């Protein structure tokens, strides 16, 4: 007896037989025109409010890339284009001057206690034209630094960061091992960490100094990725990354000098790679006091060289709004969309009033248009 062939007919269900209920909006002038005006009326004022909110954020940006190569040994006016201020009270004649020197940097991050190294020192005096209300944030800004490179992003060992030792992850190559010892921490991200030492603000004319603190600058979710240094580790098998060597006596770890990734939030901020080549990262914050208007001095030990990748580096002192930092794009985008909707609403309304179309008139269909034209020509 021949076997019955298997039917390929779909099961008789509403889904497979395409009998599901559906709703298709009917776009008519009565529904489209009010929608355009409502969207425009909502978006345009909202964009104006967002733009105003962004403009209330006070921000000072100082580009110190050329300080140690261009500045004089004594204070002298700096190029005007290295300083920019944006905020509610624009500065008409900002004060900006700098000098370069050589000093002893008393390293504080991932360093043997008491370690100092000689480094180029850039000292900048600048004006704060109006008070910055708390909270006040200090960022460093880098340009042309591609933290989003495929190999760079993967170049770390999560087990090391949690405090568990083992053979470094192969993604750390070429900064995984050297001469039979392990880099700790391994990888390109950790080795390239921003290492300029930026001081707090010192009031020049007898005002109050202003401090920035490295606590609370990393995401809480990032802090959970890090652990304390491994206990009883054989430090003879561990070496600092190449760019960290100067921070340790003789360039090697001692038993009590392994870096504690869990407590160093500046390291955690750096390890969260940026998606664009121009970015800023948080260096410190002050949530307890306002930054008074006046003239301040900041000292920066220059360790992080940007010439190799053709970039620049700046410090940014900023407040925030309820949306975060200064970001005029969002407000402008809302205003543009709102204005376009209102403009289209006006144009379509004028068109509808000047030459309205009867809804459901089949004569407007393309195939009926051809028939009507042919009938007109035969007459």
Buried (B, 14 or more C-beta within 10 A) or exposed (E): EEEEEEEEEEEEEEEEEEEEEEEEEEEEBEEBBEEBBEBBBBBBEBBBEBBEBBBEBBBBBBBBBBBBEEBEEEBEEBEEEBBBBBBEEEBEEBBBBBBBBEBEBEBEBBBBEEBEBEBBBBBBBBBBBBBBEBBBBBBBBBBEBBBEEEEBBBBBBEBBBBBEBEEBBEBBBEBBBEEEBBBBBBBBBBBBBBBBBBBBBBBBEEBEEBEBBBEEBBEEEEEEBBBEBBEEBEBEEBBBBEBBEBBBEEEBBEEEBBBBBBBBBBBBBBBBBBEEBEBBBBBBBBEEBBBBBBBBBBBBBBBBEBEEEEBBBBBBBBBBBEEEBBBBEBBBBBBEBBBBBBEBBBEBBEEBEEEEEEEEEEEEEEEEEEEEEEEEEEE
